[in-house]
């Protein structure tokens, strides 16, 4: 227990010194325990520890709630927003997946890298936009789901409406119980 407390104290001291950017002395005692100190010690190795690298978070927004940055928020020398995506895909449902008696379908779209501030995801079903043409975001629940074969496709659009990524079309099949089949084992009447 004492060794754990000592190790924790030494690690805390080392972390504090690392954050402060200082000279640290390191030595190993006769029991093989490594020690760190800000004070010189016999047989100690002098180490110069640099200050920790930090950055200032600049109002990061993710997903559908991202609002485009105001023009005055960027400096005159800041580069334009990079709308390059390595790819985007409908990951749920998977292509050619079949569902039986489906009441709601969860649709998941992923982008690589993650959706950038100001960009929006729009999903269409059988060529018609979902969510009354408004952005759906990376996850959307479709309800009700009609029986039949359907195709899904998503587009990532920048704040000005430019398509910056488009997914391949995904086909899925929905099999519902027939009301004309009175002896249906799935949904008995």
N, C-alpha and C positions, 0 to 999 in steps of 0.2 A: 504494500500500500504506500509506504514511504517512497519507494522507487518511482511509483506512478506519479505521485505528487511532485517529486523532484524533476522527473522527465517533463511533466506538464509545465512546471515553472520555467525550466530551461527553454522549452519550445516557445513559450509565451515571450520570454526575454528575446529569443532569437527573432521571432516575428516582429516584435516591437522595434528591434534594431534594424531589421530589414526595411520596415516601413519608414524609418527615420533616415535611412541612408547614412551609415556610420561605419567606423572601424570596429571590427569584432575580433576577439581573440578566441582561438579554438585549440583545445588540448585534450589528450586522453590520459586519464589517471591510471594507476597501477592495476585497477580492477577492470580496465577496458571500457570504462564509461566515458563518453565524449562530453566535454563541457564547453560552453560558450559564455563569454563575458565581454563587457565593455571595458574591463580593467585588464592591464597586462598581467600575465602569469608566467612563471618559469616554464620553459619548453613549449610555450604557446605559439601557434602559427597566427600571424597577423593577417586578417582578411578584410578587404574593403568591400562593403556591401552597398550596392547602388540602391537608390530610392525606388520604390515600387512604381511601375508604369500605371498611370491612371488615365481615364478619359471622362469627359463630361457628356452625359446622355442628353441628346438633343431632341426632346419631345417625340419619342418613338411611338408610332401607332401601328396596330396590326389588324388584319382582317377587315371585316366589313365596316367596322366603326371608324376606320381611318378617315381623317379629313384631309383634304389637300392642304399643303402648307401655304400660308399666305405669301404673296410675292415679296413683301417686305421682310419676311422672316429669314430669307437667304441673303448672304452677303453678295455683293456684285461680282465677286471672284469665285463663288461656289459653282461647281459644275452642275449641269442640268441633271434631273433625276434619271437614273439608269433604269430603264424598263426592260432590261434583257432578262429573260427567263431561260433556264436550261431546258425546261419542259413543264408541262401541266397535264394532268390526267384525271379522269373520273375513276376513282379507286373503289367506290362502292355505288352501285352494284358492279360486279365484275362482268366482263364481256360474255355474252351468251348464257348468263345465269338464269335459272328458272325458279319461280316462286309459286307456291300453291296457297290459295285463299289469303291473299295479301290485302290488308286494310291500309297500311301505310308503308312507304318505302323511304328509307334514309339514303340520301344521296350525299356522297363525300367527294370533294374535288381537292386535289393537292397540287401545289406549284413548287418548283425548285428554282430558286430559293423561295422562301415563304413570301406570301403576298406582300407587295411593297406599299408603303403609305400612298394613299390617293388612288390606288388601283382597286378595281371591283371585279367580282366573279358573277357571271350571268349564265344560267343554265337553261337549255331549251329541251323540250320533250317532243319528239316527232316533228321537229322543225319549228315548234311554237314556243315562245319564251314563257318560262315559269314565273311565278310571283308577279303577275301582271306587268312583266317587262322590267321590274325593279331588280336590283342586285340581290342575289340569293346568298352570297357568302360561300364559304368553303363547305358548309353543311346545310342541308335543306331537307325537310320532310315533305314528301309528296303524299297527299291524301285527298280524295280517294284515289285508288289506282284501278284503272279499267283493265279488264282482261284483254289479253292479246299480246302481240309482239310490239315492243316499243324501242325507240332509240333515244339516247341521251347524248348531249354534247354541251361543253362549257366553253366560254370565252372569258379571258381576262382582258379588261379594258382599262386604259389609263383614264385619268380625270377628264381629259378632253374627248373621250369616247373612242379613241383609237384602239383597235384590237392588237394586244401585245403578245398574246398566246392563245392558241385554240387547241382543245383536246381532240383526240380521235373520237369518233362516234362509238358508243357502247350500246350493244343490243341486249335487251333482257326480255323475258317471257313471263307473263302472269296467267296462271290457270286458276279460274274461279269455279266454284261449284255451280252447276246448272240448276236453275229453278224448274227446268223441265224434267229433271231426273228425281222422281220422288223417293227413290231408295238410294240416297247418296250416303255412303259410309262416312264421309268427311263432315258433312253438315246435315244430319238427319232432320227431317221436318216434323 
